[in-house]
Amino acid sequence: MADTAREHDLVLYGATGFVGRLVAEYLAEHAPADTRVALAGRSKDRLEGVRAALPVAAREWTLVDADSEDPGSLAALAGSTSALVTTVGPYARYGLPVVEACAAAGTHYADLTGEVLFAREAIDRCDAPARETGARIVHSCGYDSIPSDLATLLLHERAAADGAGDLRDVSLVATMRGGISGGTIDSMRSQVDAMRHNRALRRVAGDPFALSPDRAAEPAPPQPPDAARPGRTPGGMWTAPFVMASHNTRIVRRSNALLDWAYGRSLRYGEVMGCGKGPAGAVTAAAVTAGLGGLLAGMTIPPTRMLLDRLLPAPGAGPSEATRRKGWFRMVVDATTESGRRYRATAAGPGDPGYAATAVMLGESGLALALDGDRLPARTGSLTPATALGSVLVERLRAAGHTYEVTPA
């Protein structure tokens, strides 16, 4: 149920960016007719252009001027709405004032961050204030990291219902059709720059439990490496490192800790990218591994960095509508429990994962925060998609055409 004491149910901050426009389109087409939505950003003229291009249902949406460098505007924005979703990144550069404003105002918040360092700082600064005001602060509500987080939650729930014991070894294999977004590249640049001359930040980014609410209490069983070498699944698929593993795995482990390690204190969770079978799969796995390593190394060397900046997608850029429509994602998550039972979860959906599918995920996360408060888990503070939204978001995403299912393996 929405909070009628506030002017808006849901604010989309960053509506004039590439992904912001996609989220606005999704909300215009799928939000209930009586949902009070506002579009926010730095330019009223650009916001008017976005609104004018939306379906008729959005023509009466409010437009709000707000700037991450103007604390007063953010405080007013956060105080005007029940929930706020933001696509304004890199979050390490622009995001913290928005989180702080929402935590202070008791406003539910969701973003698309894949930046461990930003999430860690936001947790440290905003968890306690958000608990006091009753705000749910939910990071990583897109392809980073909803499929990973919800699939693992469903595996835990199925194993618990069957009396199969805690989860022990959980491995996600991601396959997809789509391109890496300019925003993701910019986030990678931001983290590389932050760590370049700061050993402490490098240690945080490399810690598999970097987002734990209580690092000292982690049982810390050895975790699969994020930058794994090419390998093969039991089914014969060749695999390579998954570019999002270094963030998704931390989100899943945070969920486990926030649930008092309900998944299991011996949980080992890892993610890789599926590259196909046979000789072609082996070649692809080797190429992906070398390419990802070269990309990260190249970002640390100034001459190479300048070349990469010219060649890689720029923030705010993205593929055509036809290309986005042809994309898809599929994540297969295999789990073994302490009793030896095996389960498989599948999270899948249509649309380019970094754009079309992510717009669905963030849009439904925002609607859940704004409209479903009485059905959500009774938690506040700095949360994760699984711990803040749980089965309510699973239901919403299934209704939106995404697959979330668990079967015995």
Secondary structure by P-SEA (a helix, b strand, c coil): cccccccccccccccccaaaaaaaaaaaaccccccbbbbbcccaaaaaaaaaacccccccbbbbbbbcccaaaaaaaaaaccbbbbcccccccccaaaaaaaaaaccccccccccaaaaaaaaaccaaaaaaabbbbbcccccccaaaaaaaaaaaaaaaaaccccccbbbbbbbbbccccaaaaaaaaaaaaaacccaaaaaaaacccccccccccccccccccccccccccccccccccccccccaaaaaaaaaaaaccccccccccbbbbbccccaaaaaaaaaaaaaaaaaaaaaacaaaaaaaaaccccccccccaaaaaacbbbbbbbbbccccbbbbbbbccccccccaaaaaaaaaaaaaaccccccccccccccccccccaaaaaaaaaaaccccccccc
